[in-house]
Amino acid sequence: MHIAEGYLPPVHAAAWGVASAPFVVHGVRALTREVRANPESTLLLGASGAFTFVLSALKLPSVTGSCSHPTGTGLGAILFRPPIMAVLGTITLLFQALLLAHGGLTTLGANAFSMAIVGPWAGYGTYLLFQRFGAPLMVGVFFGAFVADLSTYCVTSVQLALAFPDPGSGVAGSLAKFGGIFAVTQIPLAVSEGLLTVLVMRLLTQSSKGELLRLGVLARPKAAERREEAAA
C-alpha cells in the first residue's frame, strides 16, 4: 500500500516521518545487537528482507495515489520480532522508491509506519496469540502474515482519509471509501500471502531448523531440554 511520491500534504508527510523515526532507530539497535551476537543469522535476515522486497513490489492498481500488494513483513516479524522488521521494511521501501519509483521519499515515513511498523506488530501479536492458545505453528504463521498484510492496508486507508477527508462526510466517509476500494484486492492478497508465508516457513523448518530453534520459532524437544539441564 505504497502512497505515491508527493501525494500527501507536506505536513502529513512530515508528521508520519516523525512518528516512524523512533521505531526505526530502536530497530537499528536491535538489528545491530542481533548481528553482533549471532553473525550466522545474517543469511536469514537477508532472506527476510528479500521476501519483503519481492512481495511488496508486486503492485496492483487500486486507490488513486496508492496501490494494493502483499507486504511480506509477517515472516520477518515472526522470525526476528517487529523492531528488526521496522528496519528491514524501511530499507525495502527506500530502495523501491529509489529504484522502482514505487512509493516515494516524501511519503517514506507514512509508508514505513503502515507497512514496516504497524503491520509487523499486528502480525506478530496475532502469531503470539495463536501460540499462547496452543494452535499449530503454521496456523499462527498464516494468521500472523494475514493480519500483518491487512492491518497495513487499514493504516494506509486511515492515512489517506486524514489527508483527504470527504467534503460531505469528513474523515469517516473518506475512510469508508478508501477502505472499501482497498478491500476488493487486499483481502484476497492477504489470504494468498498467508498461504505463501506458511509454505516458506515449512521450507525453513527443513533447511534452517537449528536457527529456528535458536530464535524460538520452533520449540526445543523436552528430551533435549532435560539433557541440557542435566549437563548444566
JOZI-V498312 format. One record per residue. N is the residue number from 1. D_CENTER is the distance of its C-alpha to the mean C-alpha in Angstrom with 2 decimals. Layout:
{{N;D_CENTER} {N;D_CENTER}}
This chain:
{{1;11.36} {2;12.67} {3;15.68} {4;18.58} {5;20.53} {6;23.06} {7;22.17} {8;21.52} {9;24.63} {10;24.90} {11;24.88} {12;21.62} {13;19.99} {14;21.44} {15;20.49} {16;16.75} {17;17.14} {18;19.03} {19;16.59} {20;13.69} {21;16.13} {22;16.70} {23;13.13} {24;13.06} {25;16.59} {26;15.95} {27;13.17} {28;15.78} {29;18.26} {30;16.24} {31;15.55} {32;19.25} {33;20.41} {34;18.56} {35;20.03} {36;23.42} {37;23.68} {38;22.44} {39;22.97} {40;22.66} {41;18.88} {42;18.61} {43;18.67} {44;15.83} {45;13.73} {46;14.77} {47;14.02} {48;10.36} {49;10.20} {50;12.45} {51;10.57} {52;7.66} {53;10.72} {54;12.76} {55;10.77} {56;9.67} {57;13.33} {58;14.75} {59;15.53} {60;17.89} {61;20.07} {62;19.70} {63;20.24} {64;22.43} {65;20.63} {66;17.23} {67;16.06} {68;14.13} {69;11.97} {70;9.42} {71;5.91} {72;5.92} {73;2.74} {74;4.99} {75;7.76} {76;7.35} {77;6.70} {78;9.74} {79;11.65} {80;11.54} {81;10.27} {82;7.87} {83;10.44} {84;10.37} {85;6.68} {86;7.69} {87;10.38} {88;9.10} {89;6.75} {90;9.91} {91;12.19} {92;10.77} {93;11.30} {94;14.62} {95;15.86} {96;15.15} {97;17.04} {98;19.83} {99;20.26} {100;19.28} {101;19.99} {102;16.64} {103;15.65} {104;17.85} {105;18.80} {106;20.05} {107;16.91} {108;14.58} {109;14.35} {110;13.61} {111;10.92} {112;9.29} {113;9.85} {114;8.30} {115;5.19} {116;4.95} {117;6.78} {118;7.37} {119;4.43} {120;3.97} {121;7.68} {122;8.54} {123;7.35} {124;9.04} {125;11.87} {126;12.49} {127;12.69} {128;15.09} {129;17.05} {130;17.82} {131;18.75} {132;20.99} {133;22.84} {134;23.48} {135;21.56} {136;21.36} {137;18.47} {138;17.42} {139;17.57} {140;15.09} {141;12.76} {142;13.27} {143;12.74} {144;9.70} {145;7.95} {146;10.09} {147;9.33} {148;5.53} {149;6.84} {150;9.95} {151;9.20} {152;7.66} {153;10.97} {154;12.91} {155;12.16} {156;13.02} {157;16.09} {158;17.09} {159;16.86} {160;19.05} {161;21.33} {162;22.00} {163;22.83} {164;24.93} {165;26.54} {166;28.88} {167;32.51} {168;33.73} {169;31.13} {170;29.09} {171;25.41} {172;25.42} {173;26.95} {174;24.65} {175;21.56} {176;23.16} {177;23.79} {178;20.40} {179;18.66} {180;21.35} {181;21.03} {182;17.26} {183;17.73} {184;20.12} {185;17.68} {186;14.29} {187;15.45} {188;16.83} {189;13.81} {190;11.66} {191;14.56} {192;14.79} {193;11.25} {194;11.99} {195;15.28} {196;14.21} {197;11.87} {198;14.98} {199;17.14} {200;15.37} {201;15.44} {202;19.09} {203;19.87} {204;18.48} {205;20.66} {206;23.54} {207;23.02} {208;21.36} {209;22.68} {210;23.92} {211;20.67} {212;18.91} {213;21.91} {214;21.60} {215;17.97} {216;19.06} {217;17.09} {218;20.55} {219;23.43} {220;26.39} {221;29.52} {222;31.95} {223;34.79} {224;33.04} {225;32.30} {226;35.99} {227;37.12} {228;35.04} {229;36.44} {230;39.92} {231;39.60} {232;38.50}}
